[in-house]
Amino acid sequence: MSKVVMKRYDAYKDSGLEWLVEVPEHWKISHLKRFCTKITDGAHTSPDLSSNDYPFLTVVNLNNGILDFENCLFTSYIDYKKLVLNGCQPKKYDVLYSKDGTISETAVIDEDRNIVVGSSFIIVRPNLKMSNSFYLCYFLSSPIMRYQARIYVKGASLPRISIFNIAKLISIIPPLLEQQAIAAYLNTKTAQIDRKVDLLTQKATQYGKLKQSLINETVTRGLDKTVAMKDSGVEWIGEIPEHWELKRLKELTTIQNSNVDKKSHENEISMKLCNYVDVYKNEFINSSLDFMQATADESEIKRFTIKKSDVLITKDSETCDDIAIPALATETLGGVLCGYHLAQFRTKEKMLLGYYLFRLFQSKSYGFRFVISAKGITRVGLGQSAIADSLTPVPPLSEQKAIADYLDTKTAHIDRIIETINTQIDKLKELRKTLINDVVTGKIKVA
């Protein structure tokens, strides 16, 4: 993308606002309601969602300015008609503004559609003689407007902002022709940034697949590709080197399913807890992580203190995809316990290395058993036998170490590449935010 030339307007005026020093002299400043013909929200009651007649959208169907009509809910013809009469149908050129959960996400309705929306959306209907819908969409989602909206947000577990407070947000409105020029400029520039982000995201995904493929092949075939192979007799493992053994996981490790939580105990001792989120987000568990505070009794401390080379996996979750995600403890963590929703493995070191087991758990072929073994409806989990009876390929200890060292080196290199790509993505996203903010507040003149 070409470098933005910082062209300024000829004259500026004091905005009179603490959070915005100055704006172009000829721009208007007033409450949002002054530039709109209607500001309302969607349905406050849940409609009939058992039929597939008409789309019913909520904020979960809005991502990066795009509405998802394919994966949204649907309501019946009767309830659709009721909601239309109650003003819950956005019209062409309306701006949808998310007010519950995620605040200040916006999208323009660019054509008349037979849709209705829930109360998590505010329908902002611009006065088209004064306001351009696409400019208003950019403006309402800009960092400076998000900052202003935060003042009025209520609620901790579910943040929300009211229609009344949205209506009184201070808005900066250029003349209509300038709004159109600004919207066209931002459409072009943000599309260029979004394309770069998409390409980099695809690149990071490909490196992630390369890492997964490398782990899959190495933990089941070893490093020497010339050795004779044998059928493991296990469909999801396939062939393994002829000299490798096959044993059940309970023969190789001590397995403990943790039920330690953050509740108080009678004879409580202050501890920290490594929980599901810590394992889900981190491949390696160490003292640099910010563990939650908890209490435990002496028996729990004795059983579930995390030691170096322990492998922790998620043993229950809302979906099968999140089952058996592994993490490796790279140091002994005194005062930190393995928490609820996790299983803790301590290998018998004369048979199996923790580092090798960790990589084995990362492989798709080995993890497939856990996916198909998980049971449950609203929440799925792994039973003790599903874990303990898992047949496991066991190379000689020297090979396990060589495999672990090789994968540490190779995956660390891939991780650094992915981290660099993600840093580039973050910078582009920040550039996008800054560009929108500077243009809609008049710091940059685009026409």
C-alpha positions as CSV (number, residue, x, y, z in Angstrom):
1,M,0.0,0.0,0.0
2,S,1.3,3.4,-0.9
3,K,2.4,5.7,2.0
4,V,-0.3,8.0,3.3
5,V,0.5,11.6,2.6
6,M,-0.4,13.7,5.7
7,K,-2.3,16.5,3.9
8,R,-4.0,18.8,6.3
9,Y,-7.1,21.0,6.0
10,D,-6.7,24.8,5.6
11,A,-8.2,25.7,9.0
12,Y,-9.1,24.0,12.2
13,K,-11.3,24.9,15.2
14,D,-11.2,23.9,18.9
15,S,-13.7,21.0,19.2
16,G,-14.5,21.8,22.8
17,L,-14.0,18.2,23.7
18,E,-11.3,16.8,26.0
19,W,-10.8,13.7,23.9
20,L,-10.6,15.5,20.6
21,V,-8.5,18.7,20.4
22,E,-9.4,20.1,17.0
23,V,-11.5,19.4,13.9
24,P,-11.6,21.1,10.4
25,E,-13.3,24.5,10.8
26,H,-16.2,23.7,8.5
27,W,-17.2,20.4,10.0
28,K,-20.2,20.1,12.3
29,I,-20.1,18.7,15.8
30,S,-23.3,17.6,17.5
31,H,-25.1,14.6,19.1
32,L,-25.5,11.6,16.7
33,K,-29.3,11.9,16.9
34,R,-29.0,15.3,15.1
35,F,-27.8,13.5,12.0
36,C,-30.2,10.6,12.0
37,T,-33.9,10.1,11.4
38,K,-34.2,7.1,13.7
39,I,-32.1,5.2,16.3
40,T,-33.7,2.1,17.7
41,D,-32.8,-1.5,18.5
42,G,-33.9,-5.0,17.5
43,A,-36.2,-7.6,19.1
44,H,-36.2,-7.8,22.9
45,T,-38.1,-11.1,22.9
46,S,-36.8,-14.3,21.4
47,P,-38.8,-15.1,18.2
48,D,-39.8,-18.5,16.9
49,L,-36.5,-20.0,15.7
50,S,-37.8,-23.4,14.7
51,S,-38.4,-22.5,11.0
52,N,-36.1,-21.3,8.2
53,D,-38.3,-18.5,6.8
54,Y,-36.4,-15.2,7.4
55,P,-32.9,-14.4,8.7
56,F,-32.7,-13.2,12.3
57,L,-29.3,-11.6,13.0
58,T,-27.5,-10.9,16.2
59,V,-24.0,-9.5,16.9
60,V,-22.4,-12.9,16.6
61,N,-23.2,-12.7,12.9
62,L,-21.1,-9.5,12.4
63,N,-17.3,-9.8,11.8
64,N,-15.1,-7.1,10.5
65,G,-18.0,-5.1,9.0
66,I,-19.5,-8.2,7.2
67,L,-22.8,-9.7,8.1
68,D,-23.0,-13.5,8.0
69,F,-26.4,-14.5,6.4
70,E,-25.5,-18.1,6.0
71,N,-24.9,-19.1,9.6
72,C,-27.4,-16.9,11.3
73,L,-30.6,-17.9,13.0
74,F,-34.0,-17.9,11.2
75,T,-37.5,-17.0,12.3
76,S,-41.0,-17.9,11.2
77,Y,-43.1,-15.8,8.8
78,I,-45.5,-14.9,11.6
79,D,-42.8,-13.6,14.0
80,Y,-41.0,-11.9,11.2
81,K,-44.1,-9.9,10.4
82,K,-44.4,-9.0,14.1
83,L,-40.8,-7.8,14.3
84,V,-41.1,-5.8,11.1
85,L,-44.1,-4.0,12.7
86,N,-42.1,-3.4,15.8
87,G,-39.3,-1.6,13.8
88,C,-36.8,-4.5,14.0
89,Q,-36.1,-4.6,10.2
90,P,-33.2,-2.5,9.0
91,K,-33.6,-0.8,5.7
92,K,-31.2,0.0,2.9
93,Y,-28.4,2.4,4.0
94,D,-29.1,1.8,7.7
95,V,-26.0,1.3,9.9
96,L,-26.1,-1.6,12.3
97,Y,-24.2,-1.0,15.6
98,S,-23.4,-3.7,18.1
99,K,-24.4,-2.7,21.6
100,D,-24.2,-5.9,23.6
101,G,-21.0,-7.9,24.3
102,T,-18.9,-6.5,21.6
103,I,-19.4,-2.8,21.4
104,S,-19.0,-0.5,18.3
105,E,-18.8,-3.1,15.6
106,T,-20.7,-1.7,12.5
107,A,-22.0,-2.7,9.1
108,V,-24.0,-0.9,6.4
109,I,-27.2,-2.6,5.0
110,D,-26.3,-2.1,1.3
111,E,-29.6,-3.4,-0.1
112,D,-33.1,-4.0,1.0
113,R,-33.4,-7.4,2.6
114,N,-36.1,-9.4,4.3
115,I,-34.2,-9.6,7.6
116,V,-34.8,-8.7,11.2
117,V,-32.3,-8.2,14.1
118,G,-32.1,-8.9,17.8
119,S,-31.7,-6.3,20.6
120,S,-27.9,-6.7,20.5
121,F,-28.0,-4.4,17.4
122,I,-28.9,-0.8,17.3
123,I,-30.4,0.4,14.0
124,V,-29.0,3.8,13.1
125,R,-30.9,5.4,10.2
126,P,-29.0,8.4,8.9
127,N,-30.6,11.5,7.5
128,L,-29.3,11.0,4.0
129,K,-29.5,14.7,3.3
130,M,-26.8,15.2,6.0
131,S,-25.1,11.9,6.5
132,N,-23.5,9.3,4.3
133,S,-24.1,5.8,5.6
134,F,-20.6,4.5,4.8
135,Y,-18.9,7.4,6.4
136,L,-21.1,7.0,9.5
137,C,-20.2,3.3,9.6
138,Y,-16.5,4.1,9.6
139,F,-16.9,6.9,12.1
140,L,-19.0,4.9,14.6
141,S,-16.4,2.1,14.6
142,S,-13.4,4.4,14.8
143,P,-11.1,4.2,17.9
144,I,-12.1,7.6,19.0
145,M,-15.8,6.7,19.0
146,R,-15.1,3.4,20.7
147,Y,-13.3,5.4,23.4
148,Q,-16.3,7.7,23.8
149,A,-18.8,4.8,23.9
150,R,-16.8,3.1,26.7
151,I,-17.8,5.9,29.0
152,Y,-21.4,4.8,28.8
153,V,-20.9,1.0,28.8
154,K,-22.5,-0.9,31.7
155,G,-22.0,-4.5,32.9
156,A,-19.0,-6.6,33.5
157,S,-19.9,-10.1,32.2
158,L,-22.0,-8.7,29.3
159,P,-21.0,-5.1,28.5
160,R,-23.8,-3.1,26.9
161,I,-24.7,0.4,25.9
162,S,-28.2,1.9,25.7
163,I,-30.0,3.5,22.8
164,F,-30.2,6.7,24.8
165,N,-26.5,6.9,25.2
166,I,-25.8,6.0,21.6
167,A,-28.0,8.8,20.5
168,K,-26.1,11.4,22.5
169,L,-22.6,10.3,21.3
170,I,-20.8,13.4,20.0
171,S,-20.3,13.1,16.3
172,I,-18.2,14.9,13.8
173,I,-19.9,15.4,10.4
174,P,-18.2,16.9,7.3
175,P,-20.2,18.2,4.4
176,L,-22.0,15.4,2.5
177,L,-19.6,15.5,-0.5
178,E,-16.6,15.2,1.8
179,Q,-18.2,12.3,3.6
180,Q,-18.7,10.5,0.3
181,A,-15.0,11.1,-0.6
182,I,-13.8,9.9,2.8
183,A,-15.9,6.8,2.6
184,A,-14.6,6.0,-0.9
185,Y,-11.0,6.6,0.2
186,L,-11.3,4.4,3.2
187,N,-13.0,1.7,1.2
188,T,-10.0,1.6,-1.1
189,K,-7.3,1.8,1.6
190,T,-8.9,-0.6,4.0
191,A,-9.5,-3.1,1.2
192,Q,-5.7,-2.9,0.4
193,I,-4.8,-3.5,4.0
194,D,-7.4,-6.3,4.4
195,R,-6.0,-8.1,1.3
196,K,-2.5,-8.0,2.9
197,V,-3.9,-9.3,6.2
198,D,-5.7,-12.1,4.3
199,L,-2.5,-13.1,2.5
200,L,-0.4,-13.1,5.6
201,T,-3.1,-15.0,7.5
202,Q,-3.0,-17.7,4.8
203,K,0.8,-17.8,5.0
204,A,0.7,-18.3,8.8
205,T,-1.9,-21.0,8.3
206,Q,0.3,-22.9,5.9
207,Y,3.2,-22.7,8.3
208,G,0.9,-24.1,11.0
209,K,0.0,-27.0,8.7
210,L,3.7,-27.6,8.0
211,K,4.4,-27.7,11.7
212,Q,1.6,-30.2,12.3
213,S,2.7,-32.4,9.3
214,L,6.3,-32.4,10.6
215,I,5.1,-33.5,14.1
216,N,2.7,-36.2,12.7
217,E,5.4,-37.8,10.6
218,T,8.3,-37.7,13.0
219,V,6.6,-39.1,16.1
220,T,5.2,-42.1,14.2
221,R,8.0,-42.8,11.7
222,G,11.1,-41.5,13.5
223,L,14.1,-39.6,12.0
224,D,15.6,-42.5,10.0
225,K,13.5,-42.9,6.8
226,T,15.4,-46.0,5.7
227,V,14.4,-48.3,8.6
228,A,12.0,-51.2,8.0
229,M,8.4,-50.5,9.0
230,K,5.7,-52.7,10.5
231,D,1.9,-52.4,10.8
232,S,1.1,-51.1,14.3
233,G,-2.3,-52.8,14.1
234,V,-3.9,-49.5,15.1
235,E,-5.8,-47.7,12.3
236,W,-5.1,-44.2,13.5
237,I,-1.3,-44.8,14.0
238,G,-0.6,-46.8,10.9
239,E,3.0,-48.1,10.3
240,I,5.8,-47.6,12.8
241,P,9.5,-48.5,12.7
242,E,10.0,-52.3,13.1
243,H,12.1,-52.0,16.3
244,W,9.6,-49.7,18.1
245,E,7.2,-51.2,20.8
246,L,3.5,-50.5,21.2
247,K,2.3,-50.1,24.8
248,R,-0.8,-48.7,26.6
249,L,-0.4,-45.3,28.1
250,K,-1.1,-46.5,31.6
251,E,2.0,-48.7,31.4
252,L,4.2,-45.7,30.5
253,T,2.9,-43.0,32.8
254,T,1.1,-42.1,36.0
255,I,-2.2,-40.5,35.0
256,Q,-4.2,-38.2,37.2
257,N,-7.5,-36.5,36.3
258,S,-7.6,-33.3,38.3
259,N,-10.7,-31.9,40.0
260,V,-8.8,-29.2,41.9
261,D,-10.7,-25.9,41.5
262,K,-10.5,-22.4,43.1
263,K,-13.0,-23.1,45.9
264,S,-12.1,-22.6,49.5
265,H,-11.2,-25.5,51.8
266,E,-11.4,-25.8,55.6
267,N,-7.7,-26.3,56.0
268,E,-6.9,-24.1,53.0
269,I,-3.4,-23.4,51.8
270,S,-2.8,-20.6,49.3
271,M,-1.7,-21.9,45.9
272,K,-1.9,-21.1,42.3
273,L,-3.8,-23.1,39.6
274,C,-2.8,-24.0,36.1
275,N,-6.2,-24.3,34.4
276,Y,-7.8,-25.2,31.1
277,V,-7.1,-21.8,29.6
278,D,-3.4,-21.9,30.4
279,V,-3.0,-25.2,28.6
280,Y,-5.2,-24.1,25.7
281,K,-3.2,-21.0,25.0
282,N,0.4,-22.2,25.8
283,E,2.4,-25.1,24.5
284,F,4.9,-24.7,27.4
285,I,4.0,-24.2,31.0
286,N,6.5,-22.3,33.1
287,S,6.7,-19.7,35.9
288,S,6.3,-16.7,33.5
289,L,2.6,-17.5,33.1
290,D,0.0,-15.6,35.2
291,F,-1.8,-18.4,37.1
292,M,-5.0,-17.9,39.0
293,Q,-5.0,-17.7,42.7
294,A,-6.6,-20.7,44.5
295,T,-6.5,-22.7,47.7
296,A,-6.0,-26.5,48.2
297,D,-5.7,-29.0,51.0
298,E,-2.5,-31.0,51.7
299,S,-3.6,-34.1,49.8
300,E,-4.3,-32.1,46.6
301,I,-0.9,-30.3,46.9
302,K,0.8,-33.7,47.2
303,R,-1.0,-35.2,44.2
304,F,-1.2,-32.3,41.7
305,T,1.9,-30.1,42.1
306,I,3.4,-29.7,38.6
307,K,6.9,-31.0,38.0
308,K,9.3,-30.6,35.2
309,S,8.4,-32.8,32.1
310,D,4.8,-33.3,33.3
311,V,2.4,-33.3,30.3
312,L,-1.0,-31.7,30.8
313,I,-4.0,-32.2,28.5
314,T,-7.5,-30.9,28.3
315,K,-9.8,-33.7,29.2
316,D,-13.2,-32.1,28.7
317,S,-14.6,-29.2,26.7
318,E,-17.6,-27.9,24.8
319,T,-16.4,-29.5,21.5
320,C,-14.3,-32.5,20.5
321,D,-11.9,-30.2,18.7
322,D,-10.7,-28.9,22.1
323,I,-10.1,-32.3,23.6
324,A,-6.6,-33.5,24.4
325,I,-4.8,-30.3,23.7
326,P,-1.4,-30.8,25.3
327,A,1.2,-28.6,27.2
328,L,4.5,-29.5,28.6
329,A,5.9,-28.2,32.0
330,T,9.4,-27.0,31.3
331,E,10.2,-26.6,34.9
332,T,9.0,-27.7,38.4
333,L,6.4,-25.2,39.6
334,G,6.3,-25.2,43.4
335,G,3.0,-23.7,44.5
336,V,1.3,-24.4,41.2
337,L,-1.2,-27.2,40.9
338,C,-2.8,-29.0,37.9
339,G,-6.3,-27.7,37.8
340,Y,-9.8,-28.9,36.9
341,H,-10.7,-30.0,33.3
342,L,-7.1,-31.3,32.9
343,A,-5.3,-34.6,33.1
344,Q,-1.7,-34.8,34.3
345,F,0.8,-37.3,33.0
346,R,4.1,-38.1,34.7
347,T,6.2,-40.5,32.6
348,K,8.1,-43.5,33.8
349,E,11.5,-42.1,32.6
350,K,13.1,-45.5,31.9
351,M,10.3,-46.1,29.3
352,L,9.1,-42.7,28.1
353,L,10.3,-39.1,28.0
354,G,7.8,-36.3,28.8
355,Y,9.1,-34.3,25.9
356,Y,8.4,-37.1,23.5
357,L,4.9,-37.8,24.9
358,F,4.1,-34.1,24.5
359,R,5.0,-34.2,20.8
360,L,3.0,-37.4,20.5
361,F,-0.1,-35.8,21.9
362,Q,0.4,-32.9,19.4
363,S,0.2,-35.3,16.5
364,K,-3.2,-35.6,14.7
365,S,-2.9,-39.4,14.2
366,Y,-2.4,-40.0,17.9
367,G,-5.0,-37.5,19.0
368,F,-7.6,-39.0,16.7
369,R,-8.3,-41.7,19.3
370,F,-9.3,-39.1,21.9
371,V,-11.6,-37.2,19.5
372,I,-13.6,-40.4,18.8
373,S,-13.6,-41.5,22.4
374,A,-15.0,-38.2,23.8
375,K,-18.5,-38.5,25.1
376,G,-21.2,-36.1,26.1
377,I,-23.9,-33.7,24.8
378,T,-23.6,-30.2,26.1
379,R,-20.0,-30.9,27.2
380,V,-17.8,-33.7,26.0
381,G,-15.1,-35.4,28.0
382,L,-12.6,-38.3,28.1
383,G,-13.1,-41.1,30.5
384,Q,-10.2,-42.6,32.5
385,S,-10.0,-45.8,30.3
386,A,-10.1,-43.8,27.0
387,I,-6.9,-42.2,28.1
388,A,-5.2,-45.0,30.0
389,D,-5.8,-47.7,27.4
390,S,-4.4,-45.6,24.4
391,L,-1.9,-47.7,22.5
392,T,1.3,-45.7,22.2
393,P,4.3,-46.1,19.9
394,V,7.5,-46.3,22.0
395,P,10.9,-45.8,20.4
396,P,14.1,-46.5,22.4
397,L,14.9,-43.7,24.8
398,S,17.8,-42.4,22.7
399,E,15.4,-42.1,19.7
400,Q,12.8,-40.4,21.8
401,K,15.3,-37.8,22.9
402,A,16.6,-37.3,19.3
403,I,13.0,-36.9,18.1
404,A,12.1,-34.4,20.8
405,D,15.3,-32.4,20.2
406,Y,14.7,-32.4,16.4
407,L,11.1,-31.2,16.8
408,D,12.1,-28.6,19.4
409,T,14.5,-27.1,16.9
410,K,12.3,-27.3,13.8
411,T,9.0,-26.2,15.5
412,A,10.8,-23.3,17.2
413,H,12.0,-22.1,13.8
414,I,8.4,-22.4,12.4
415,D,7.0,-20.7,15.5
416,R,9.3,-17.7,15.0
417,I,8.2,-17.4,11.4
418,I,4.6,-17.5,12.4
419,E,5.2,-15.0,15.2
420,T,6.9,-12.6,12.7
421,I,3.9,-12.9,10.4
422,N,1.4,-12.3,13.2
423,T,3.4,-9.2,14.2
424,Q,3.0,-7.9,10.7
425,I,-0.7,-8.7,10.8
426,D,-1.1,-6.8,14.1
427,K,0.8,-3.8,12.7
428,L,-1.5,-3.7,9.6
429,K,-4.6,-3.9,11.8
430,E,-3.3,-1.1,13.9
431,L,-2.5,0.9,10.8
432,R,-6.1,0.3,9.6
433,K,-7.5,1.6,12.9
434,T,-5.2,4.7,12.9
435,L,-6.0,5.5,9.3
436,I,-9.7,5.4,9.9
437,N,-9.4,7.4,13.0
438,D,-7.2,10.1,11.4
439,V,-9.4,10.5,8.4
440,V,-12.8,10.6,10.1
441,T,-11.5,13.2,12.7
442,G,-10.0,15.4,10.0
443,K,-6.3,14.9,10.9
444,I,-5.8,13.8,7.3
445,K,-7.5,15.5,4.3
446,V,-8.3,13.0,1.5
447,A,-10.1,15.2,-1.0
